[in-house]
Amino acid sequence: METSLVLFSQLNMCESKEKTFFRLMHGSGKEETSKEAKTRAKEKRTRLSLLAQKAEFHTDIHSDRPGHSGKETRVLLEEAKKWGESFDKLLSHRDGLEAFTRFLKTEFSEENIEFWKACEDFKKIKEPQQITCKAKAIFEKFIQNDAPQEVNLDFHTKEVISKSITHPTLHSFDAAQSRVYQLMEQDSYTRFLKSDIYLDLLEGRPQRPTNLRRRSRSFTCGEFQDVKSDVAIWL
């Protein structure tokens, strides 16, 4: 009798262990399958996200290039024709400003258009407390001697700005901006109209790689004796 009870107890223990082992194995398989499914789903979402970003990137790149659609090409061609009418029309159009900036970079003289744009933004400041801070930043970046992107201004214009920088107004850089504008109009603008960058736009050709060439200096004041200084507006 006792022997039978021992055998019965051992059989129950074996059966219990088998069921436990089965549940563990079965559960582990489900868990592993679940993890694999989640991993695959995550990888799929990542790939889709990357593909979407890539498609968006290419859309942005090609949207600025002539020829990506007939309608936009015609619009750009019409606008590009107007850029040849005046320097003001070129800078007043977003694509024109971008094309001219790209051209100046090929000549390593983009500091002029960057200064002009900085002055345009400066005149739009609404908060009075920001005027001094922004004026100082422009002065240190474009005006002072050995500035990182120093523009070529005559001595008197720079001197007046230096003296007034502690108490600037929204018109503090008007004379310097006007000077740089005139220099770009008489020098860089005429070459831009003959450049491949502009001619490619007019003829609807894809943009070609641009050759960068170093100029000894963007401008020298002596080259433009007929350009009057605007220092008088500071007085």
Disulfide bonds with the S-S distance in Angstrom:
none
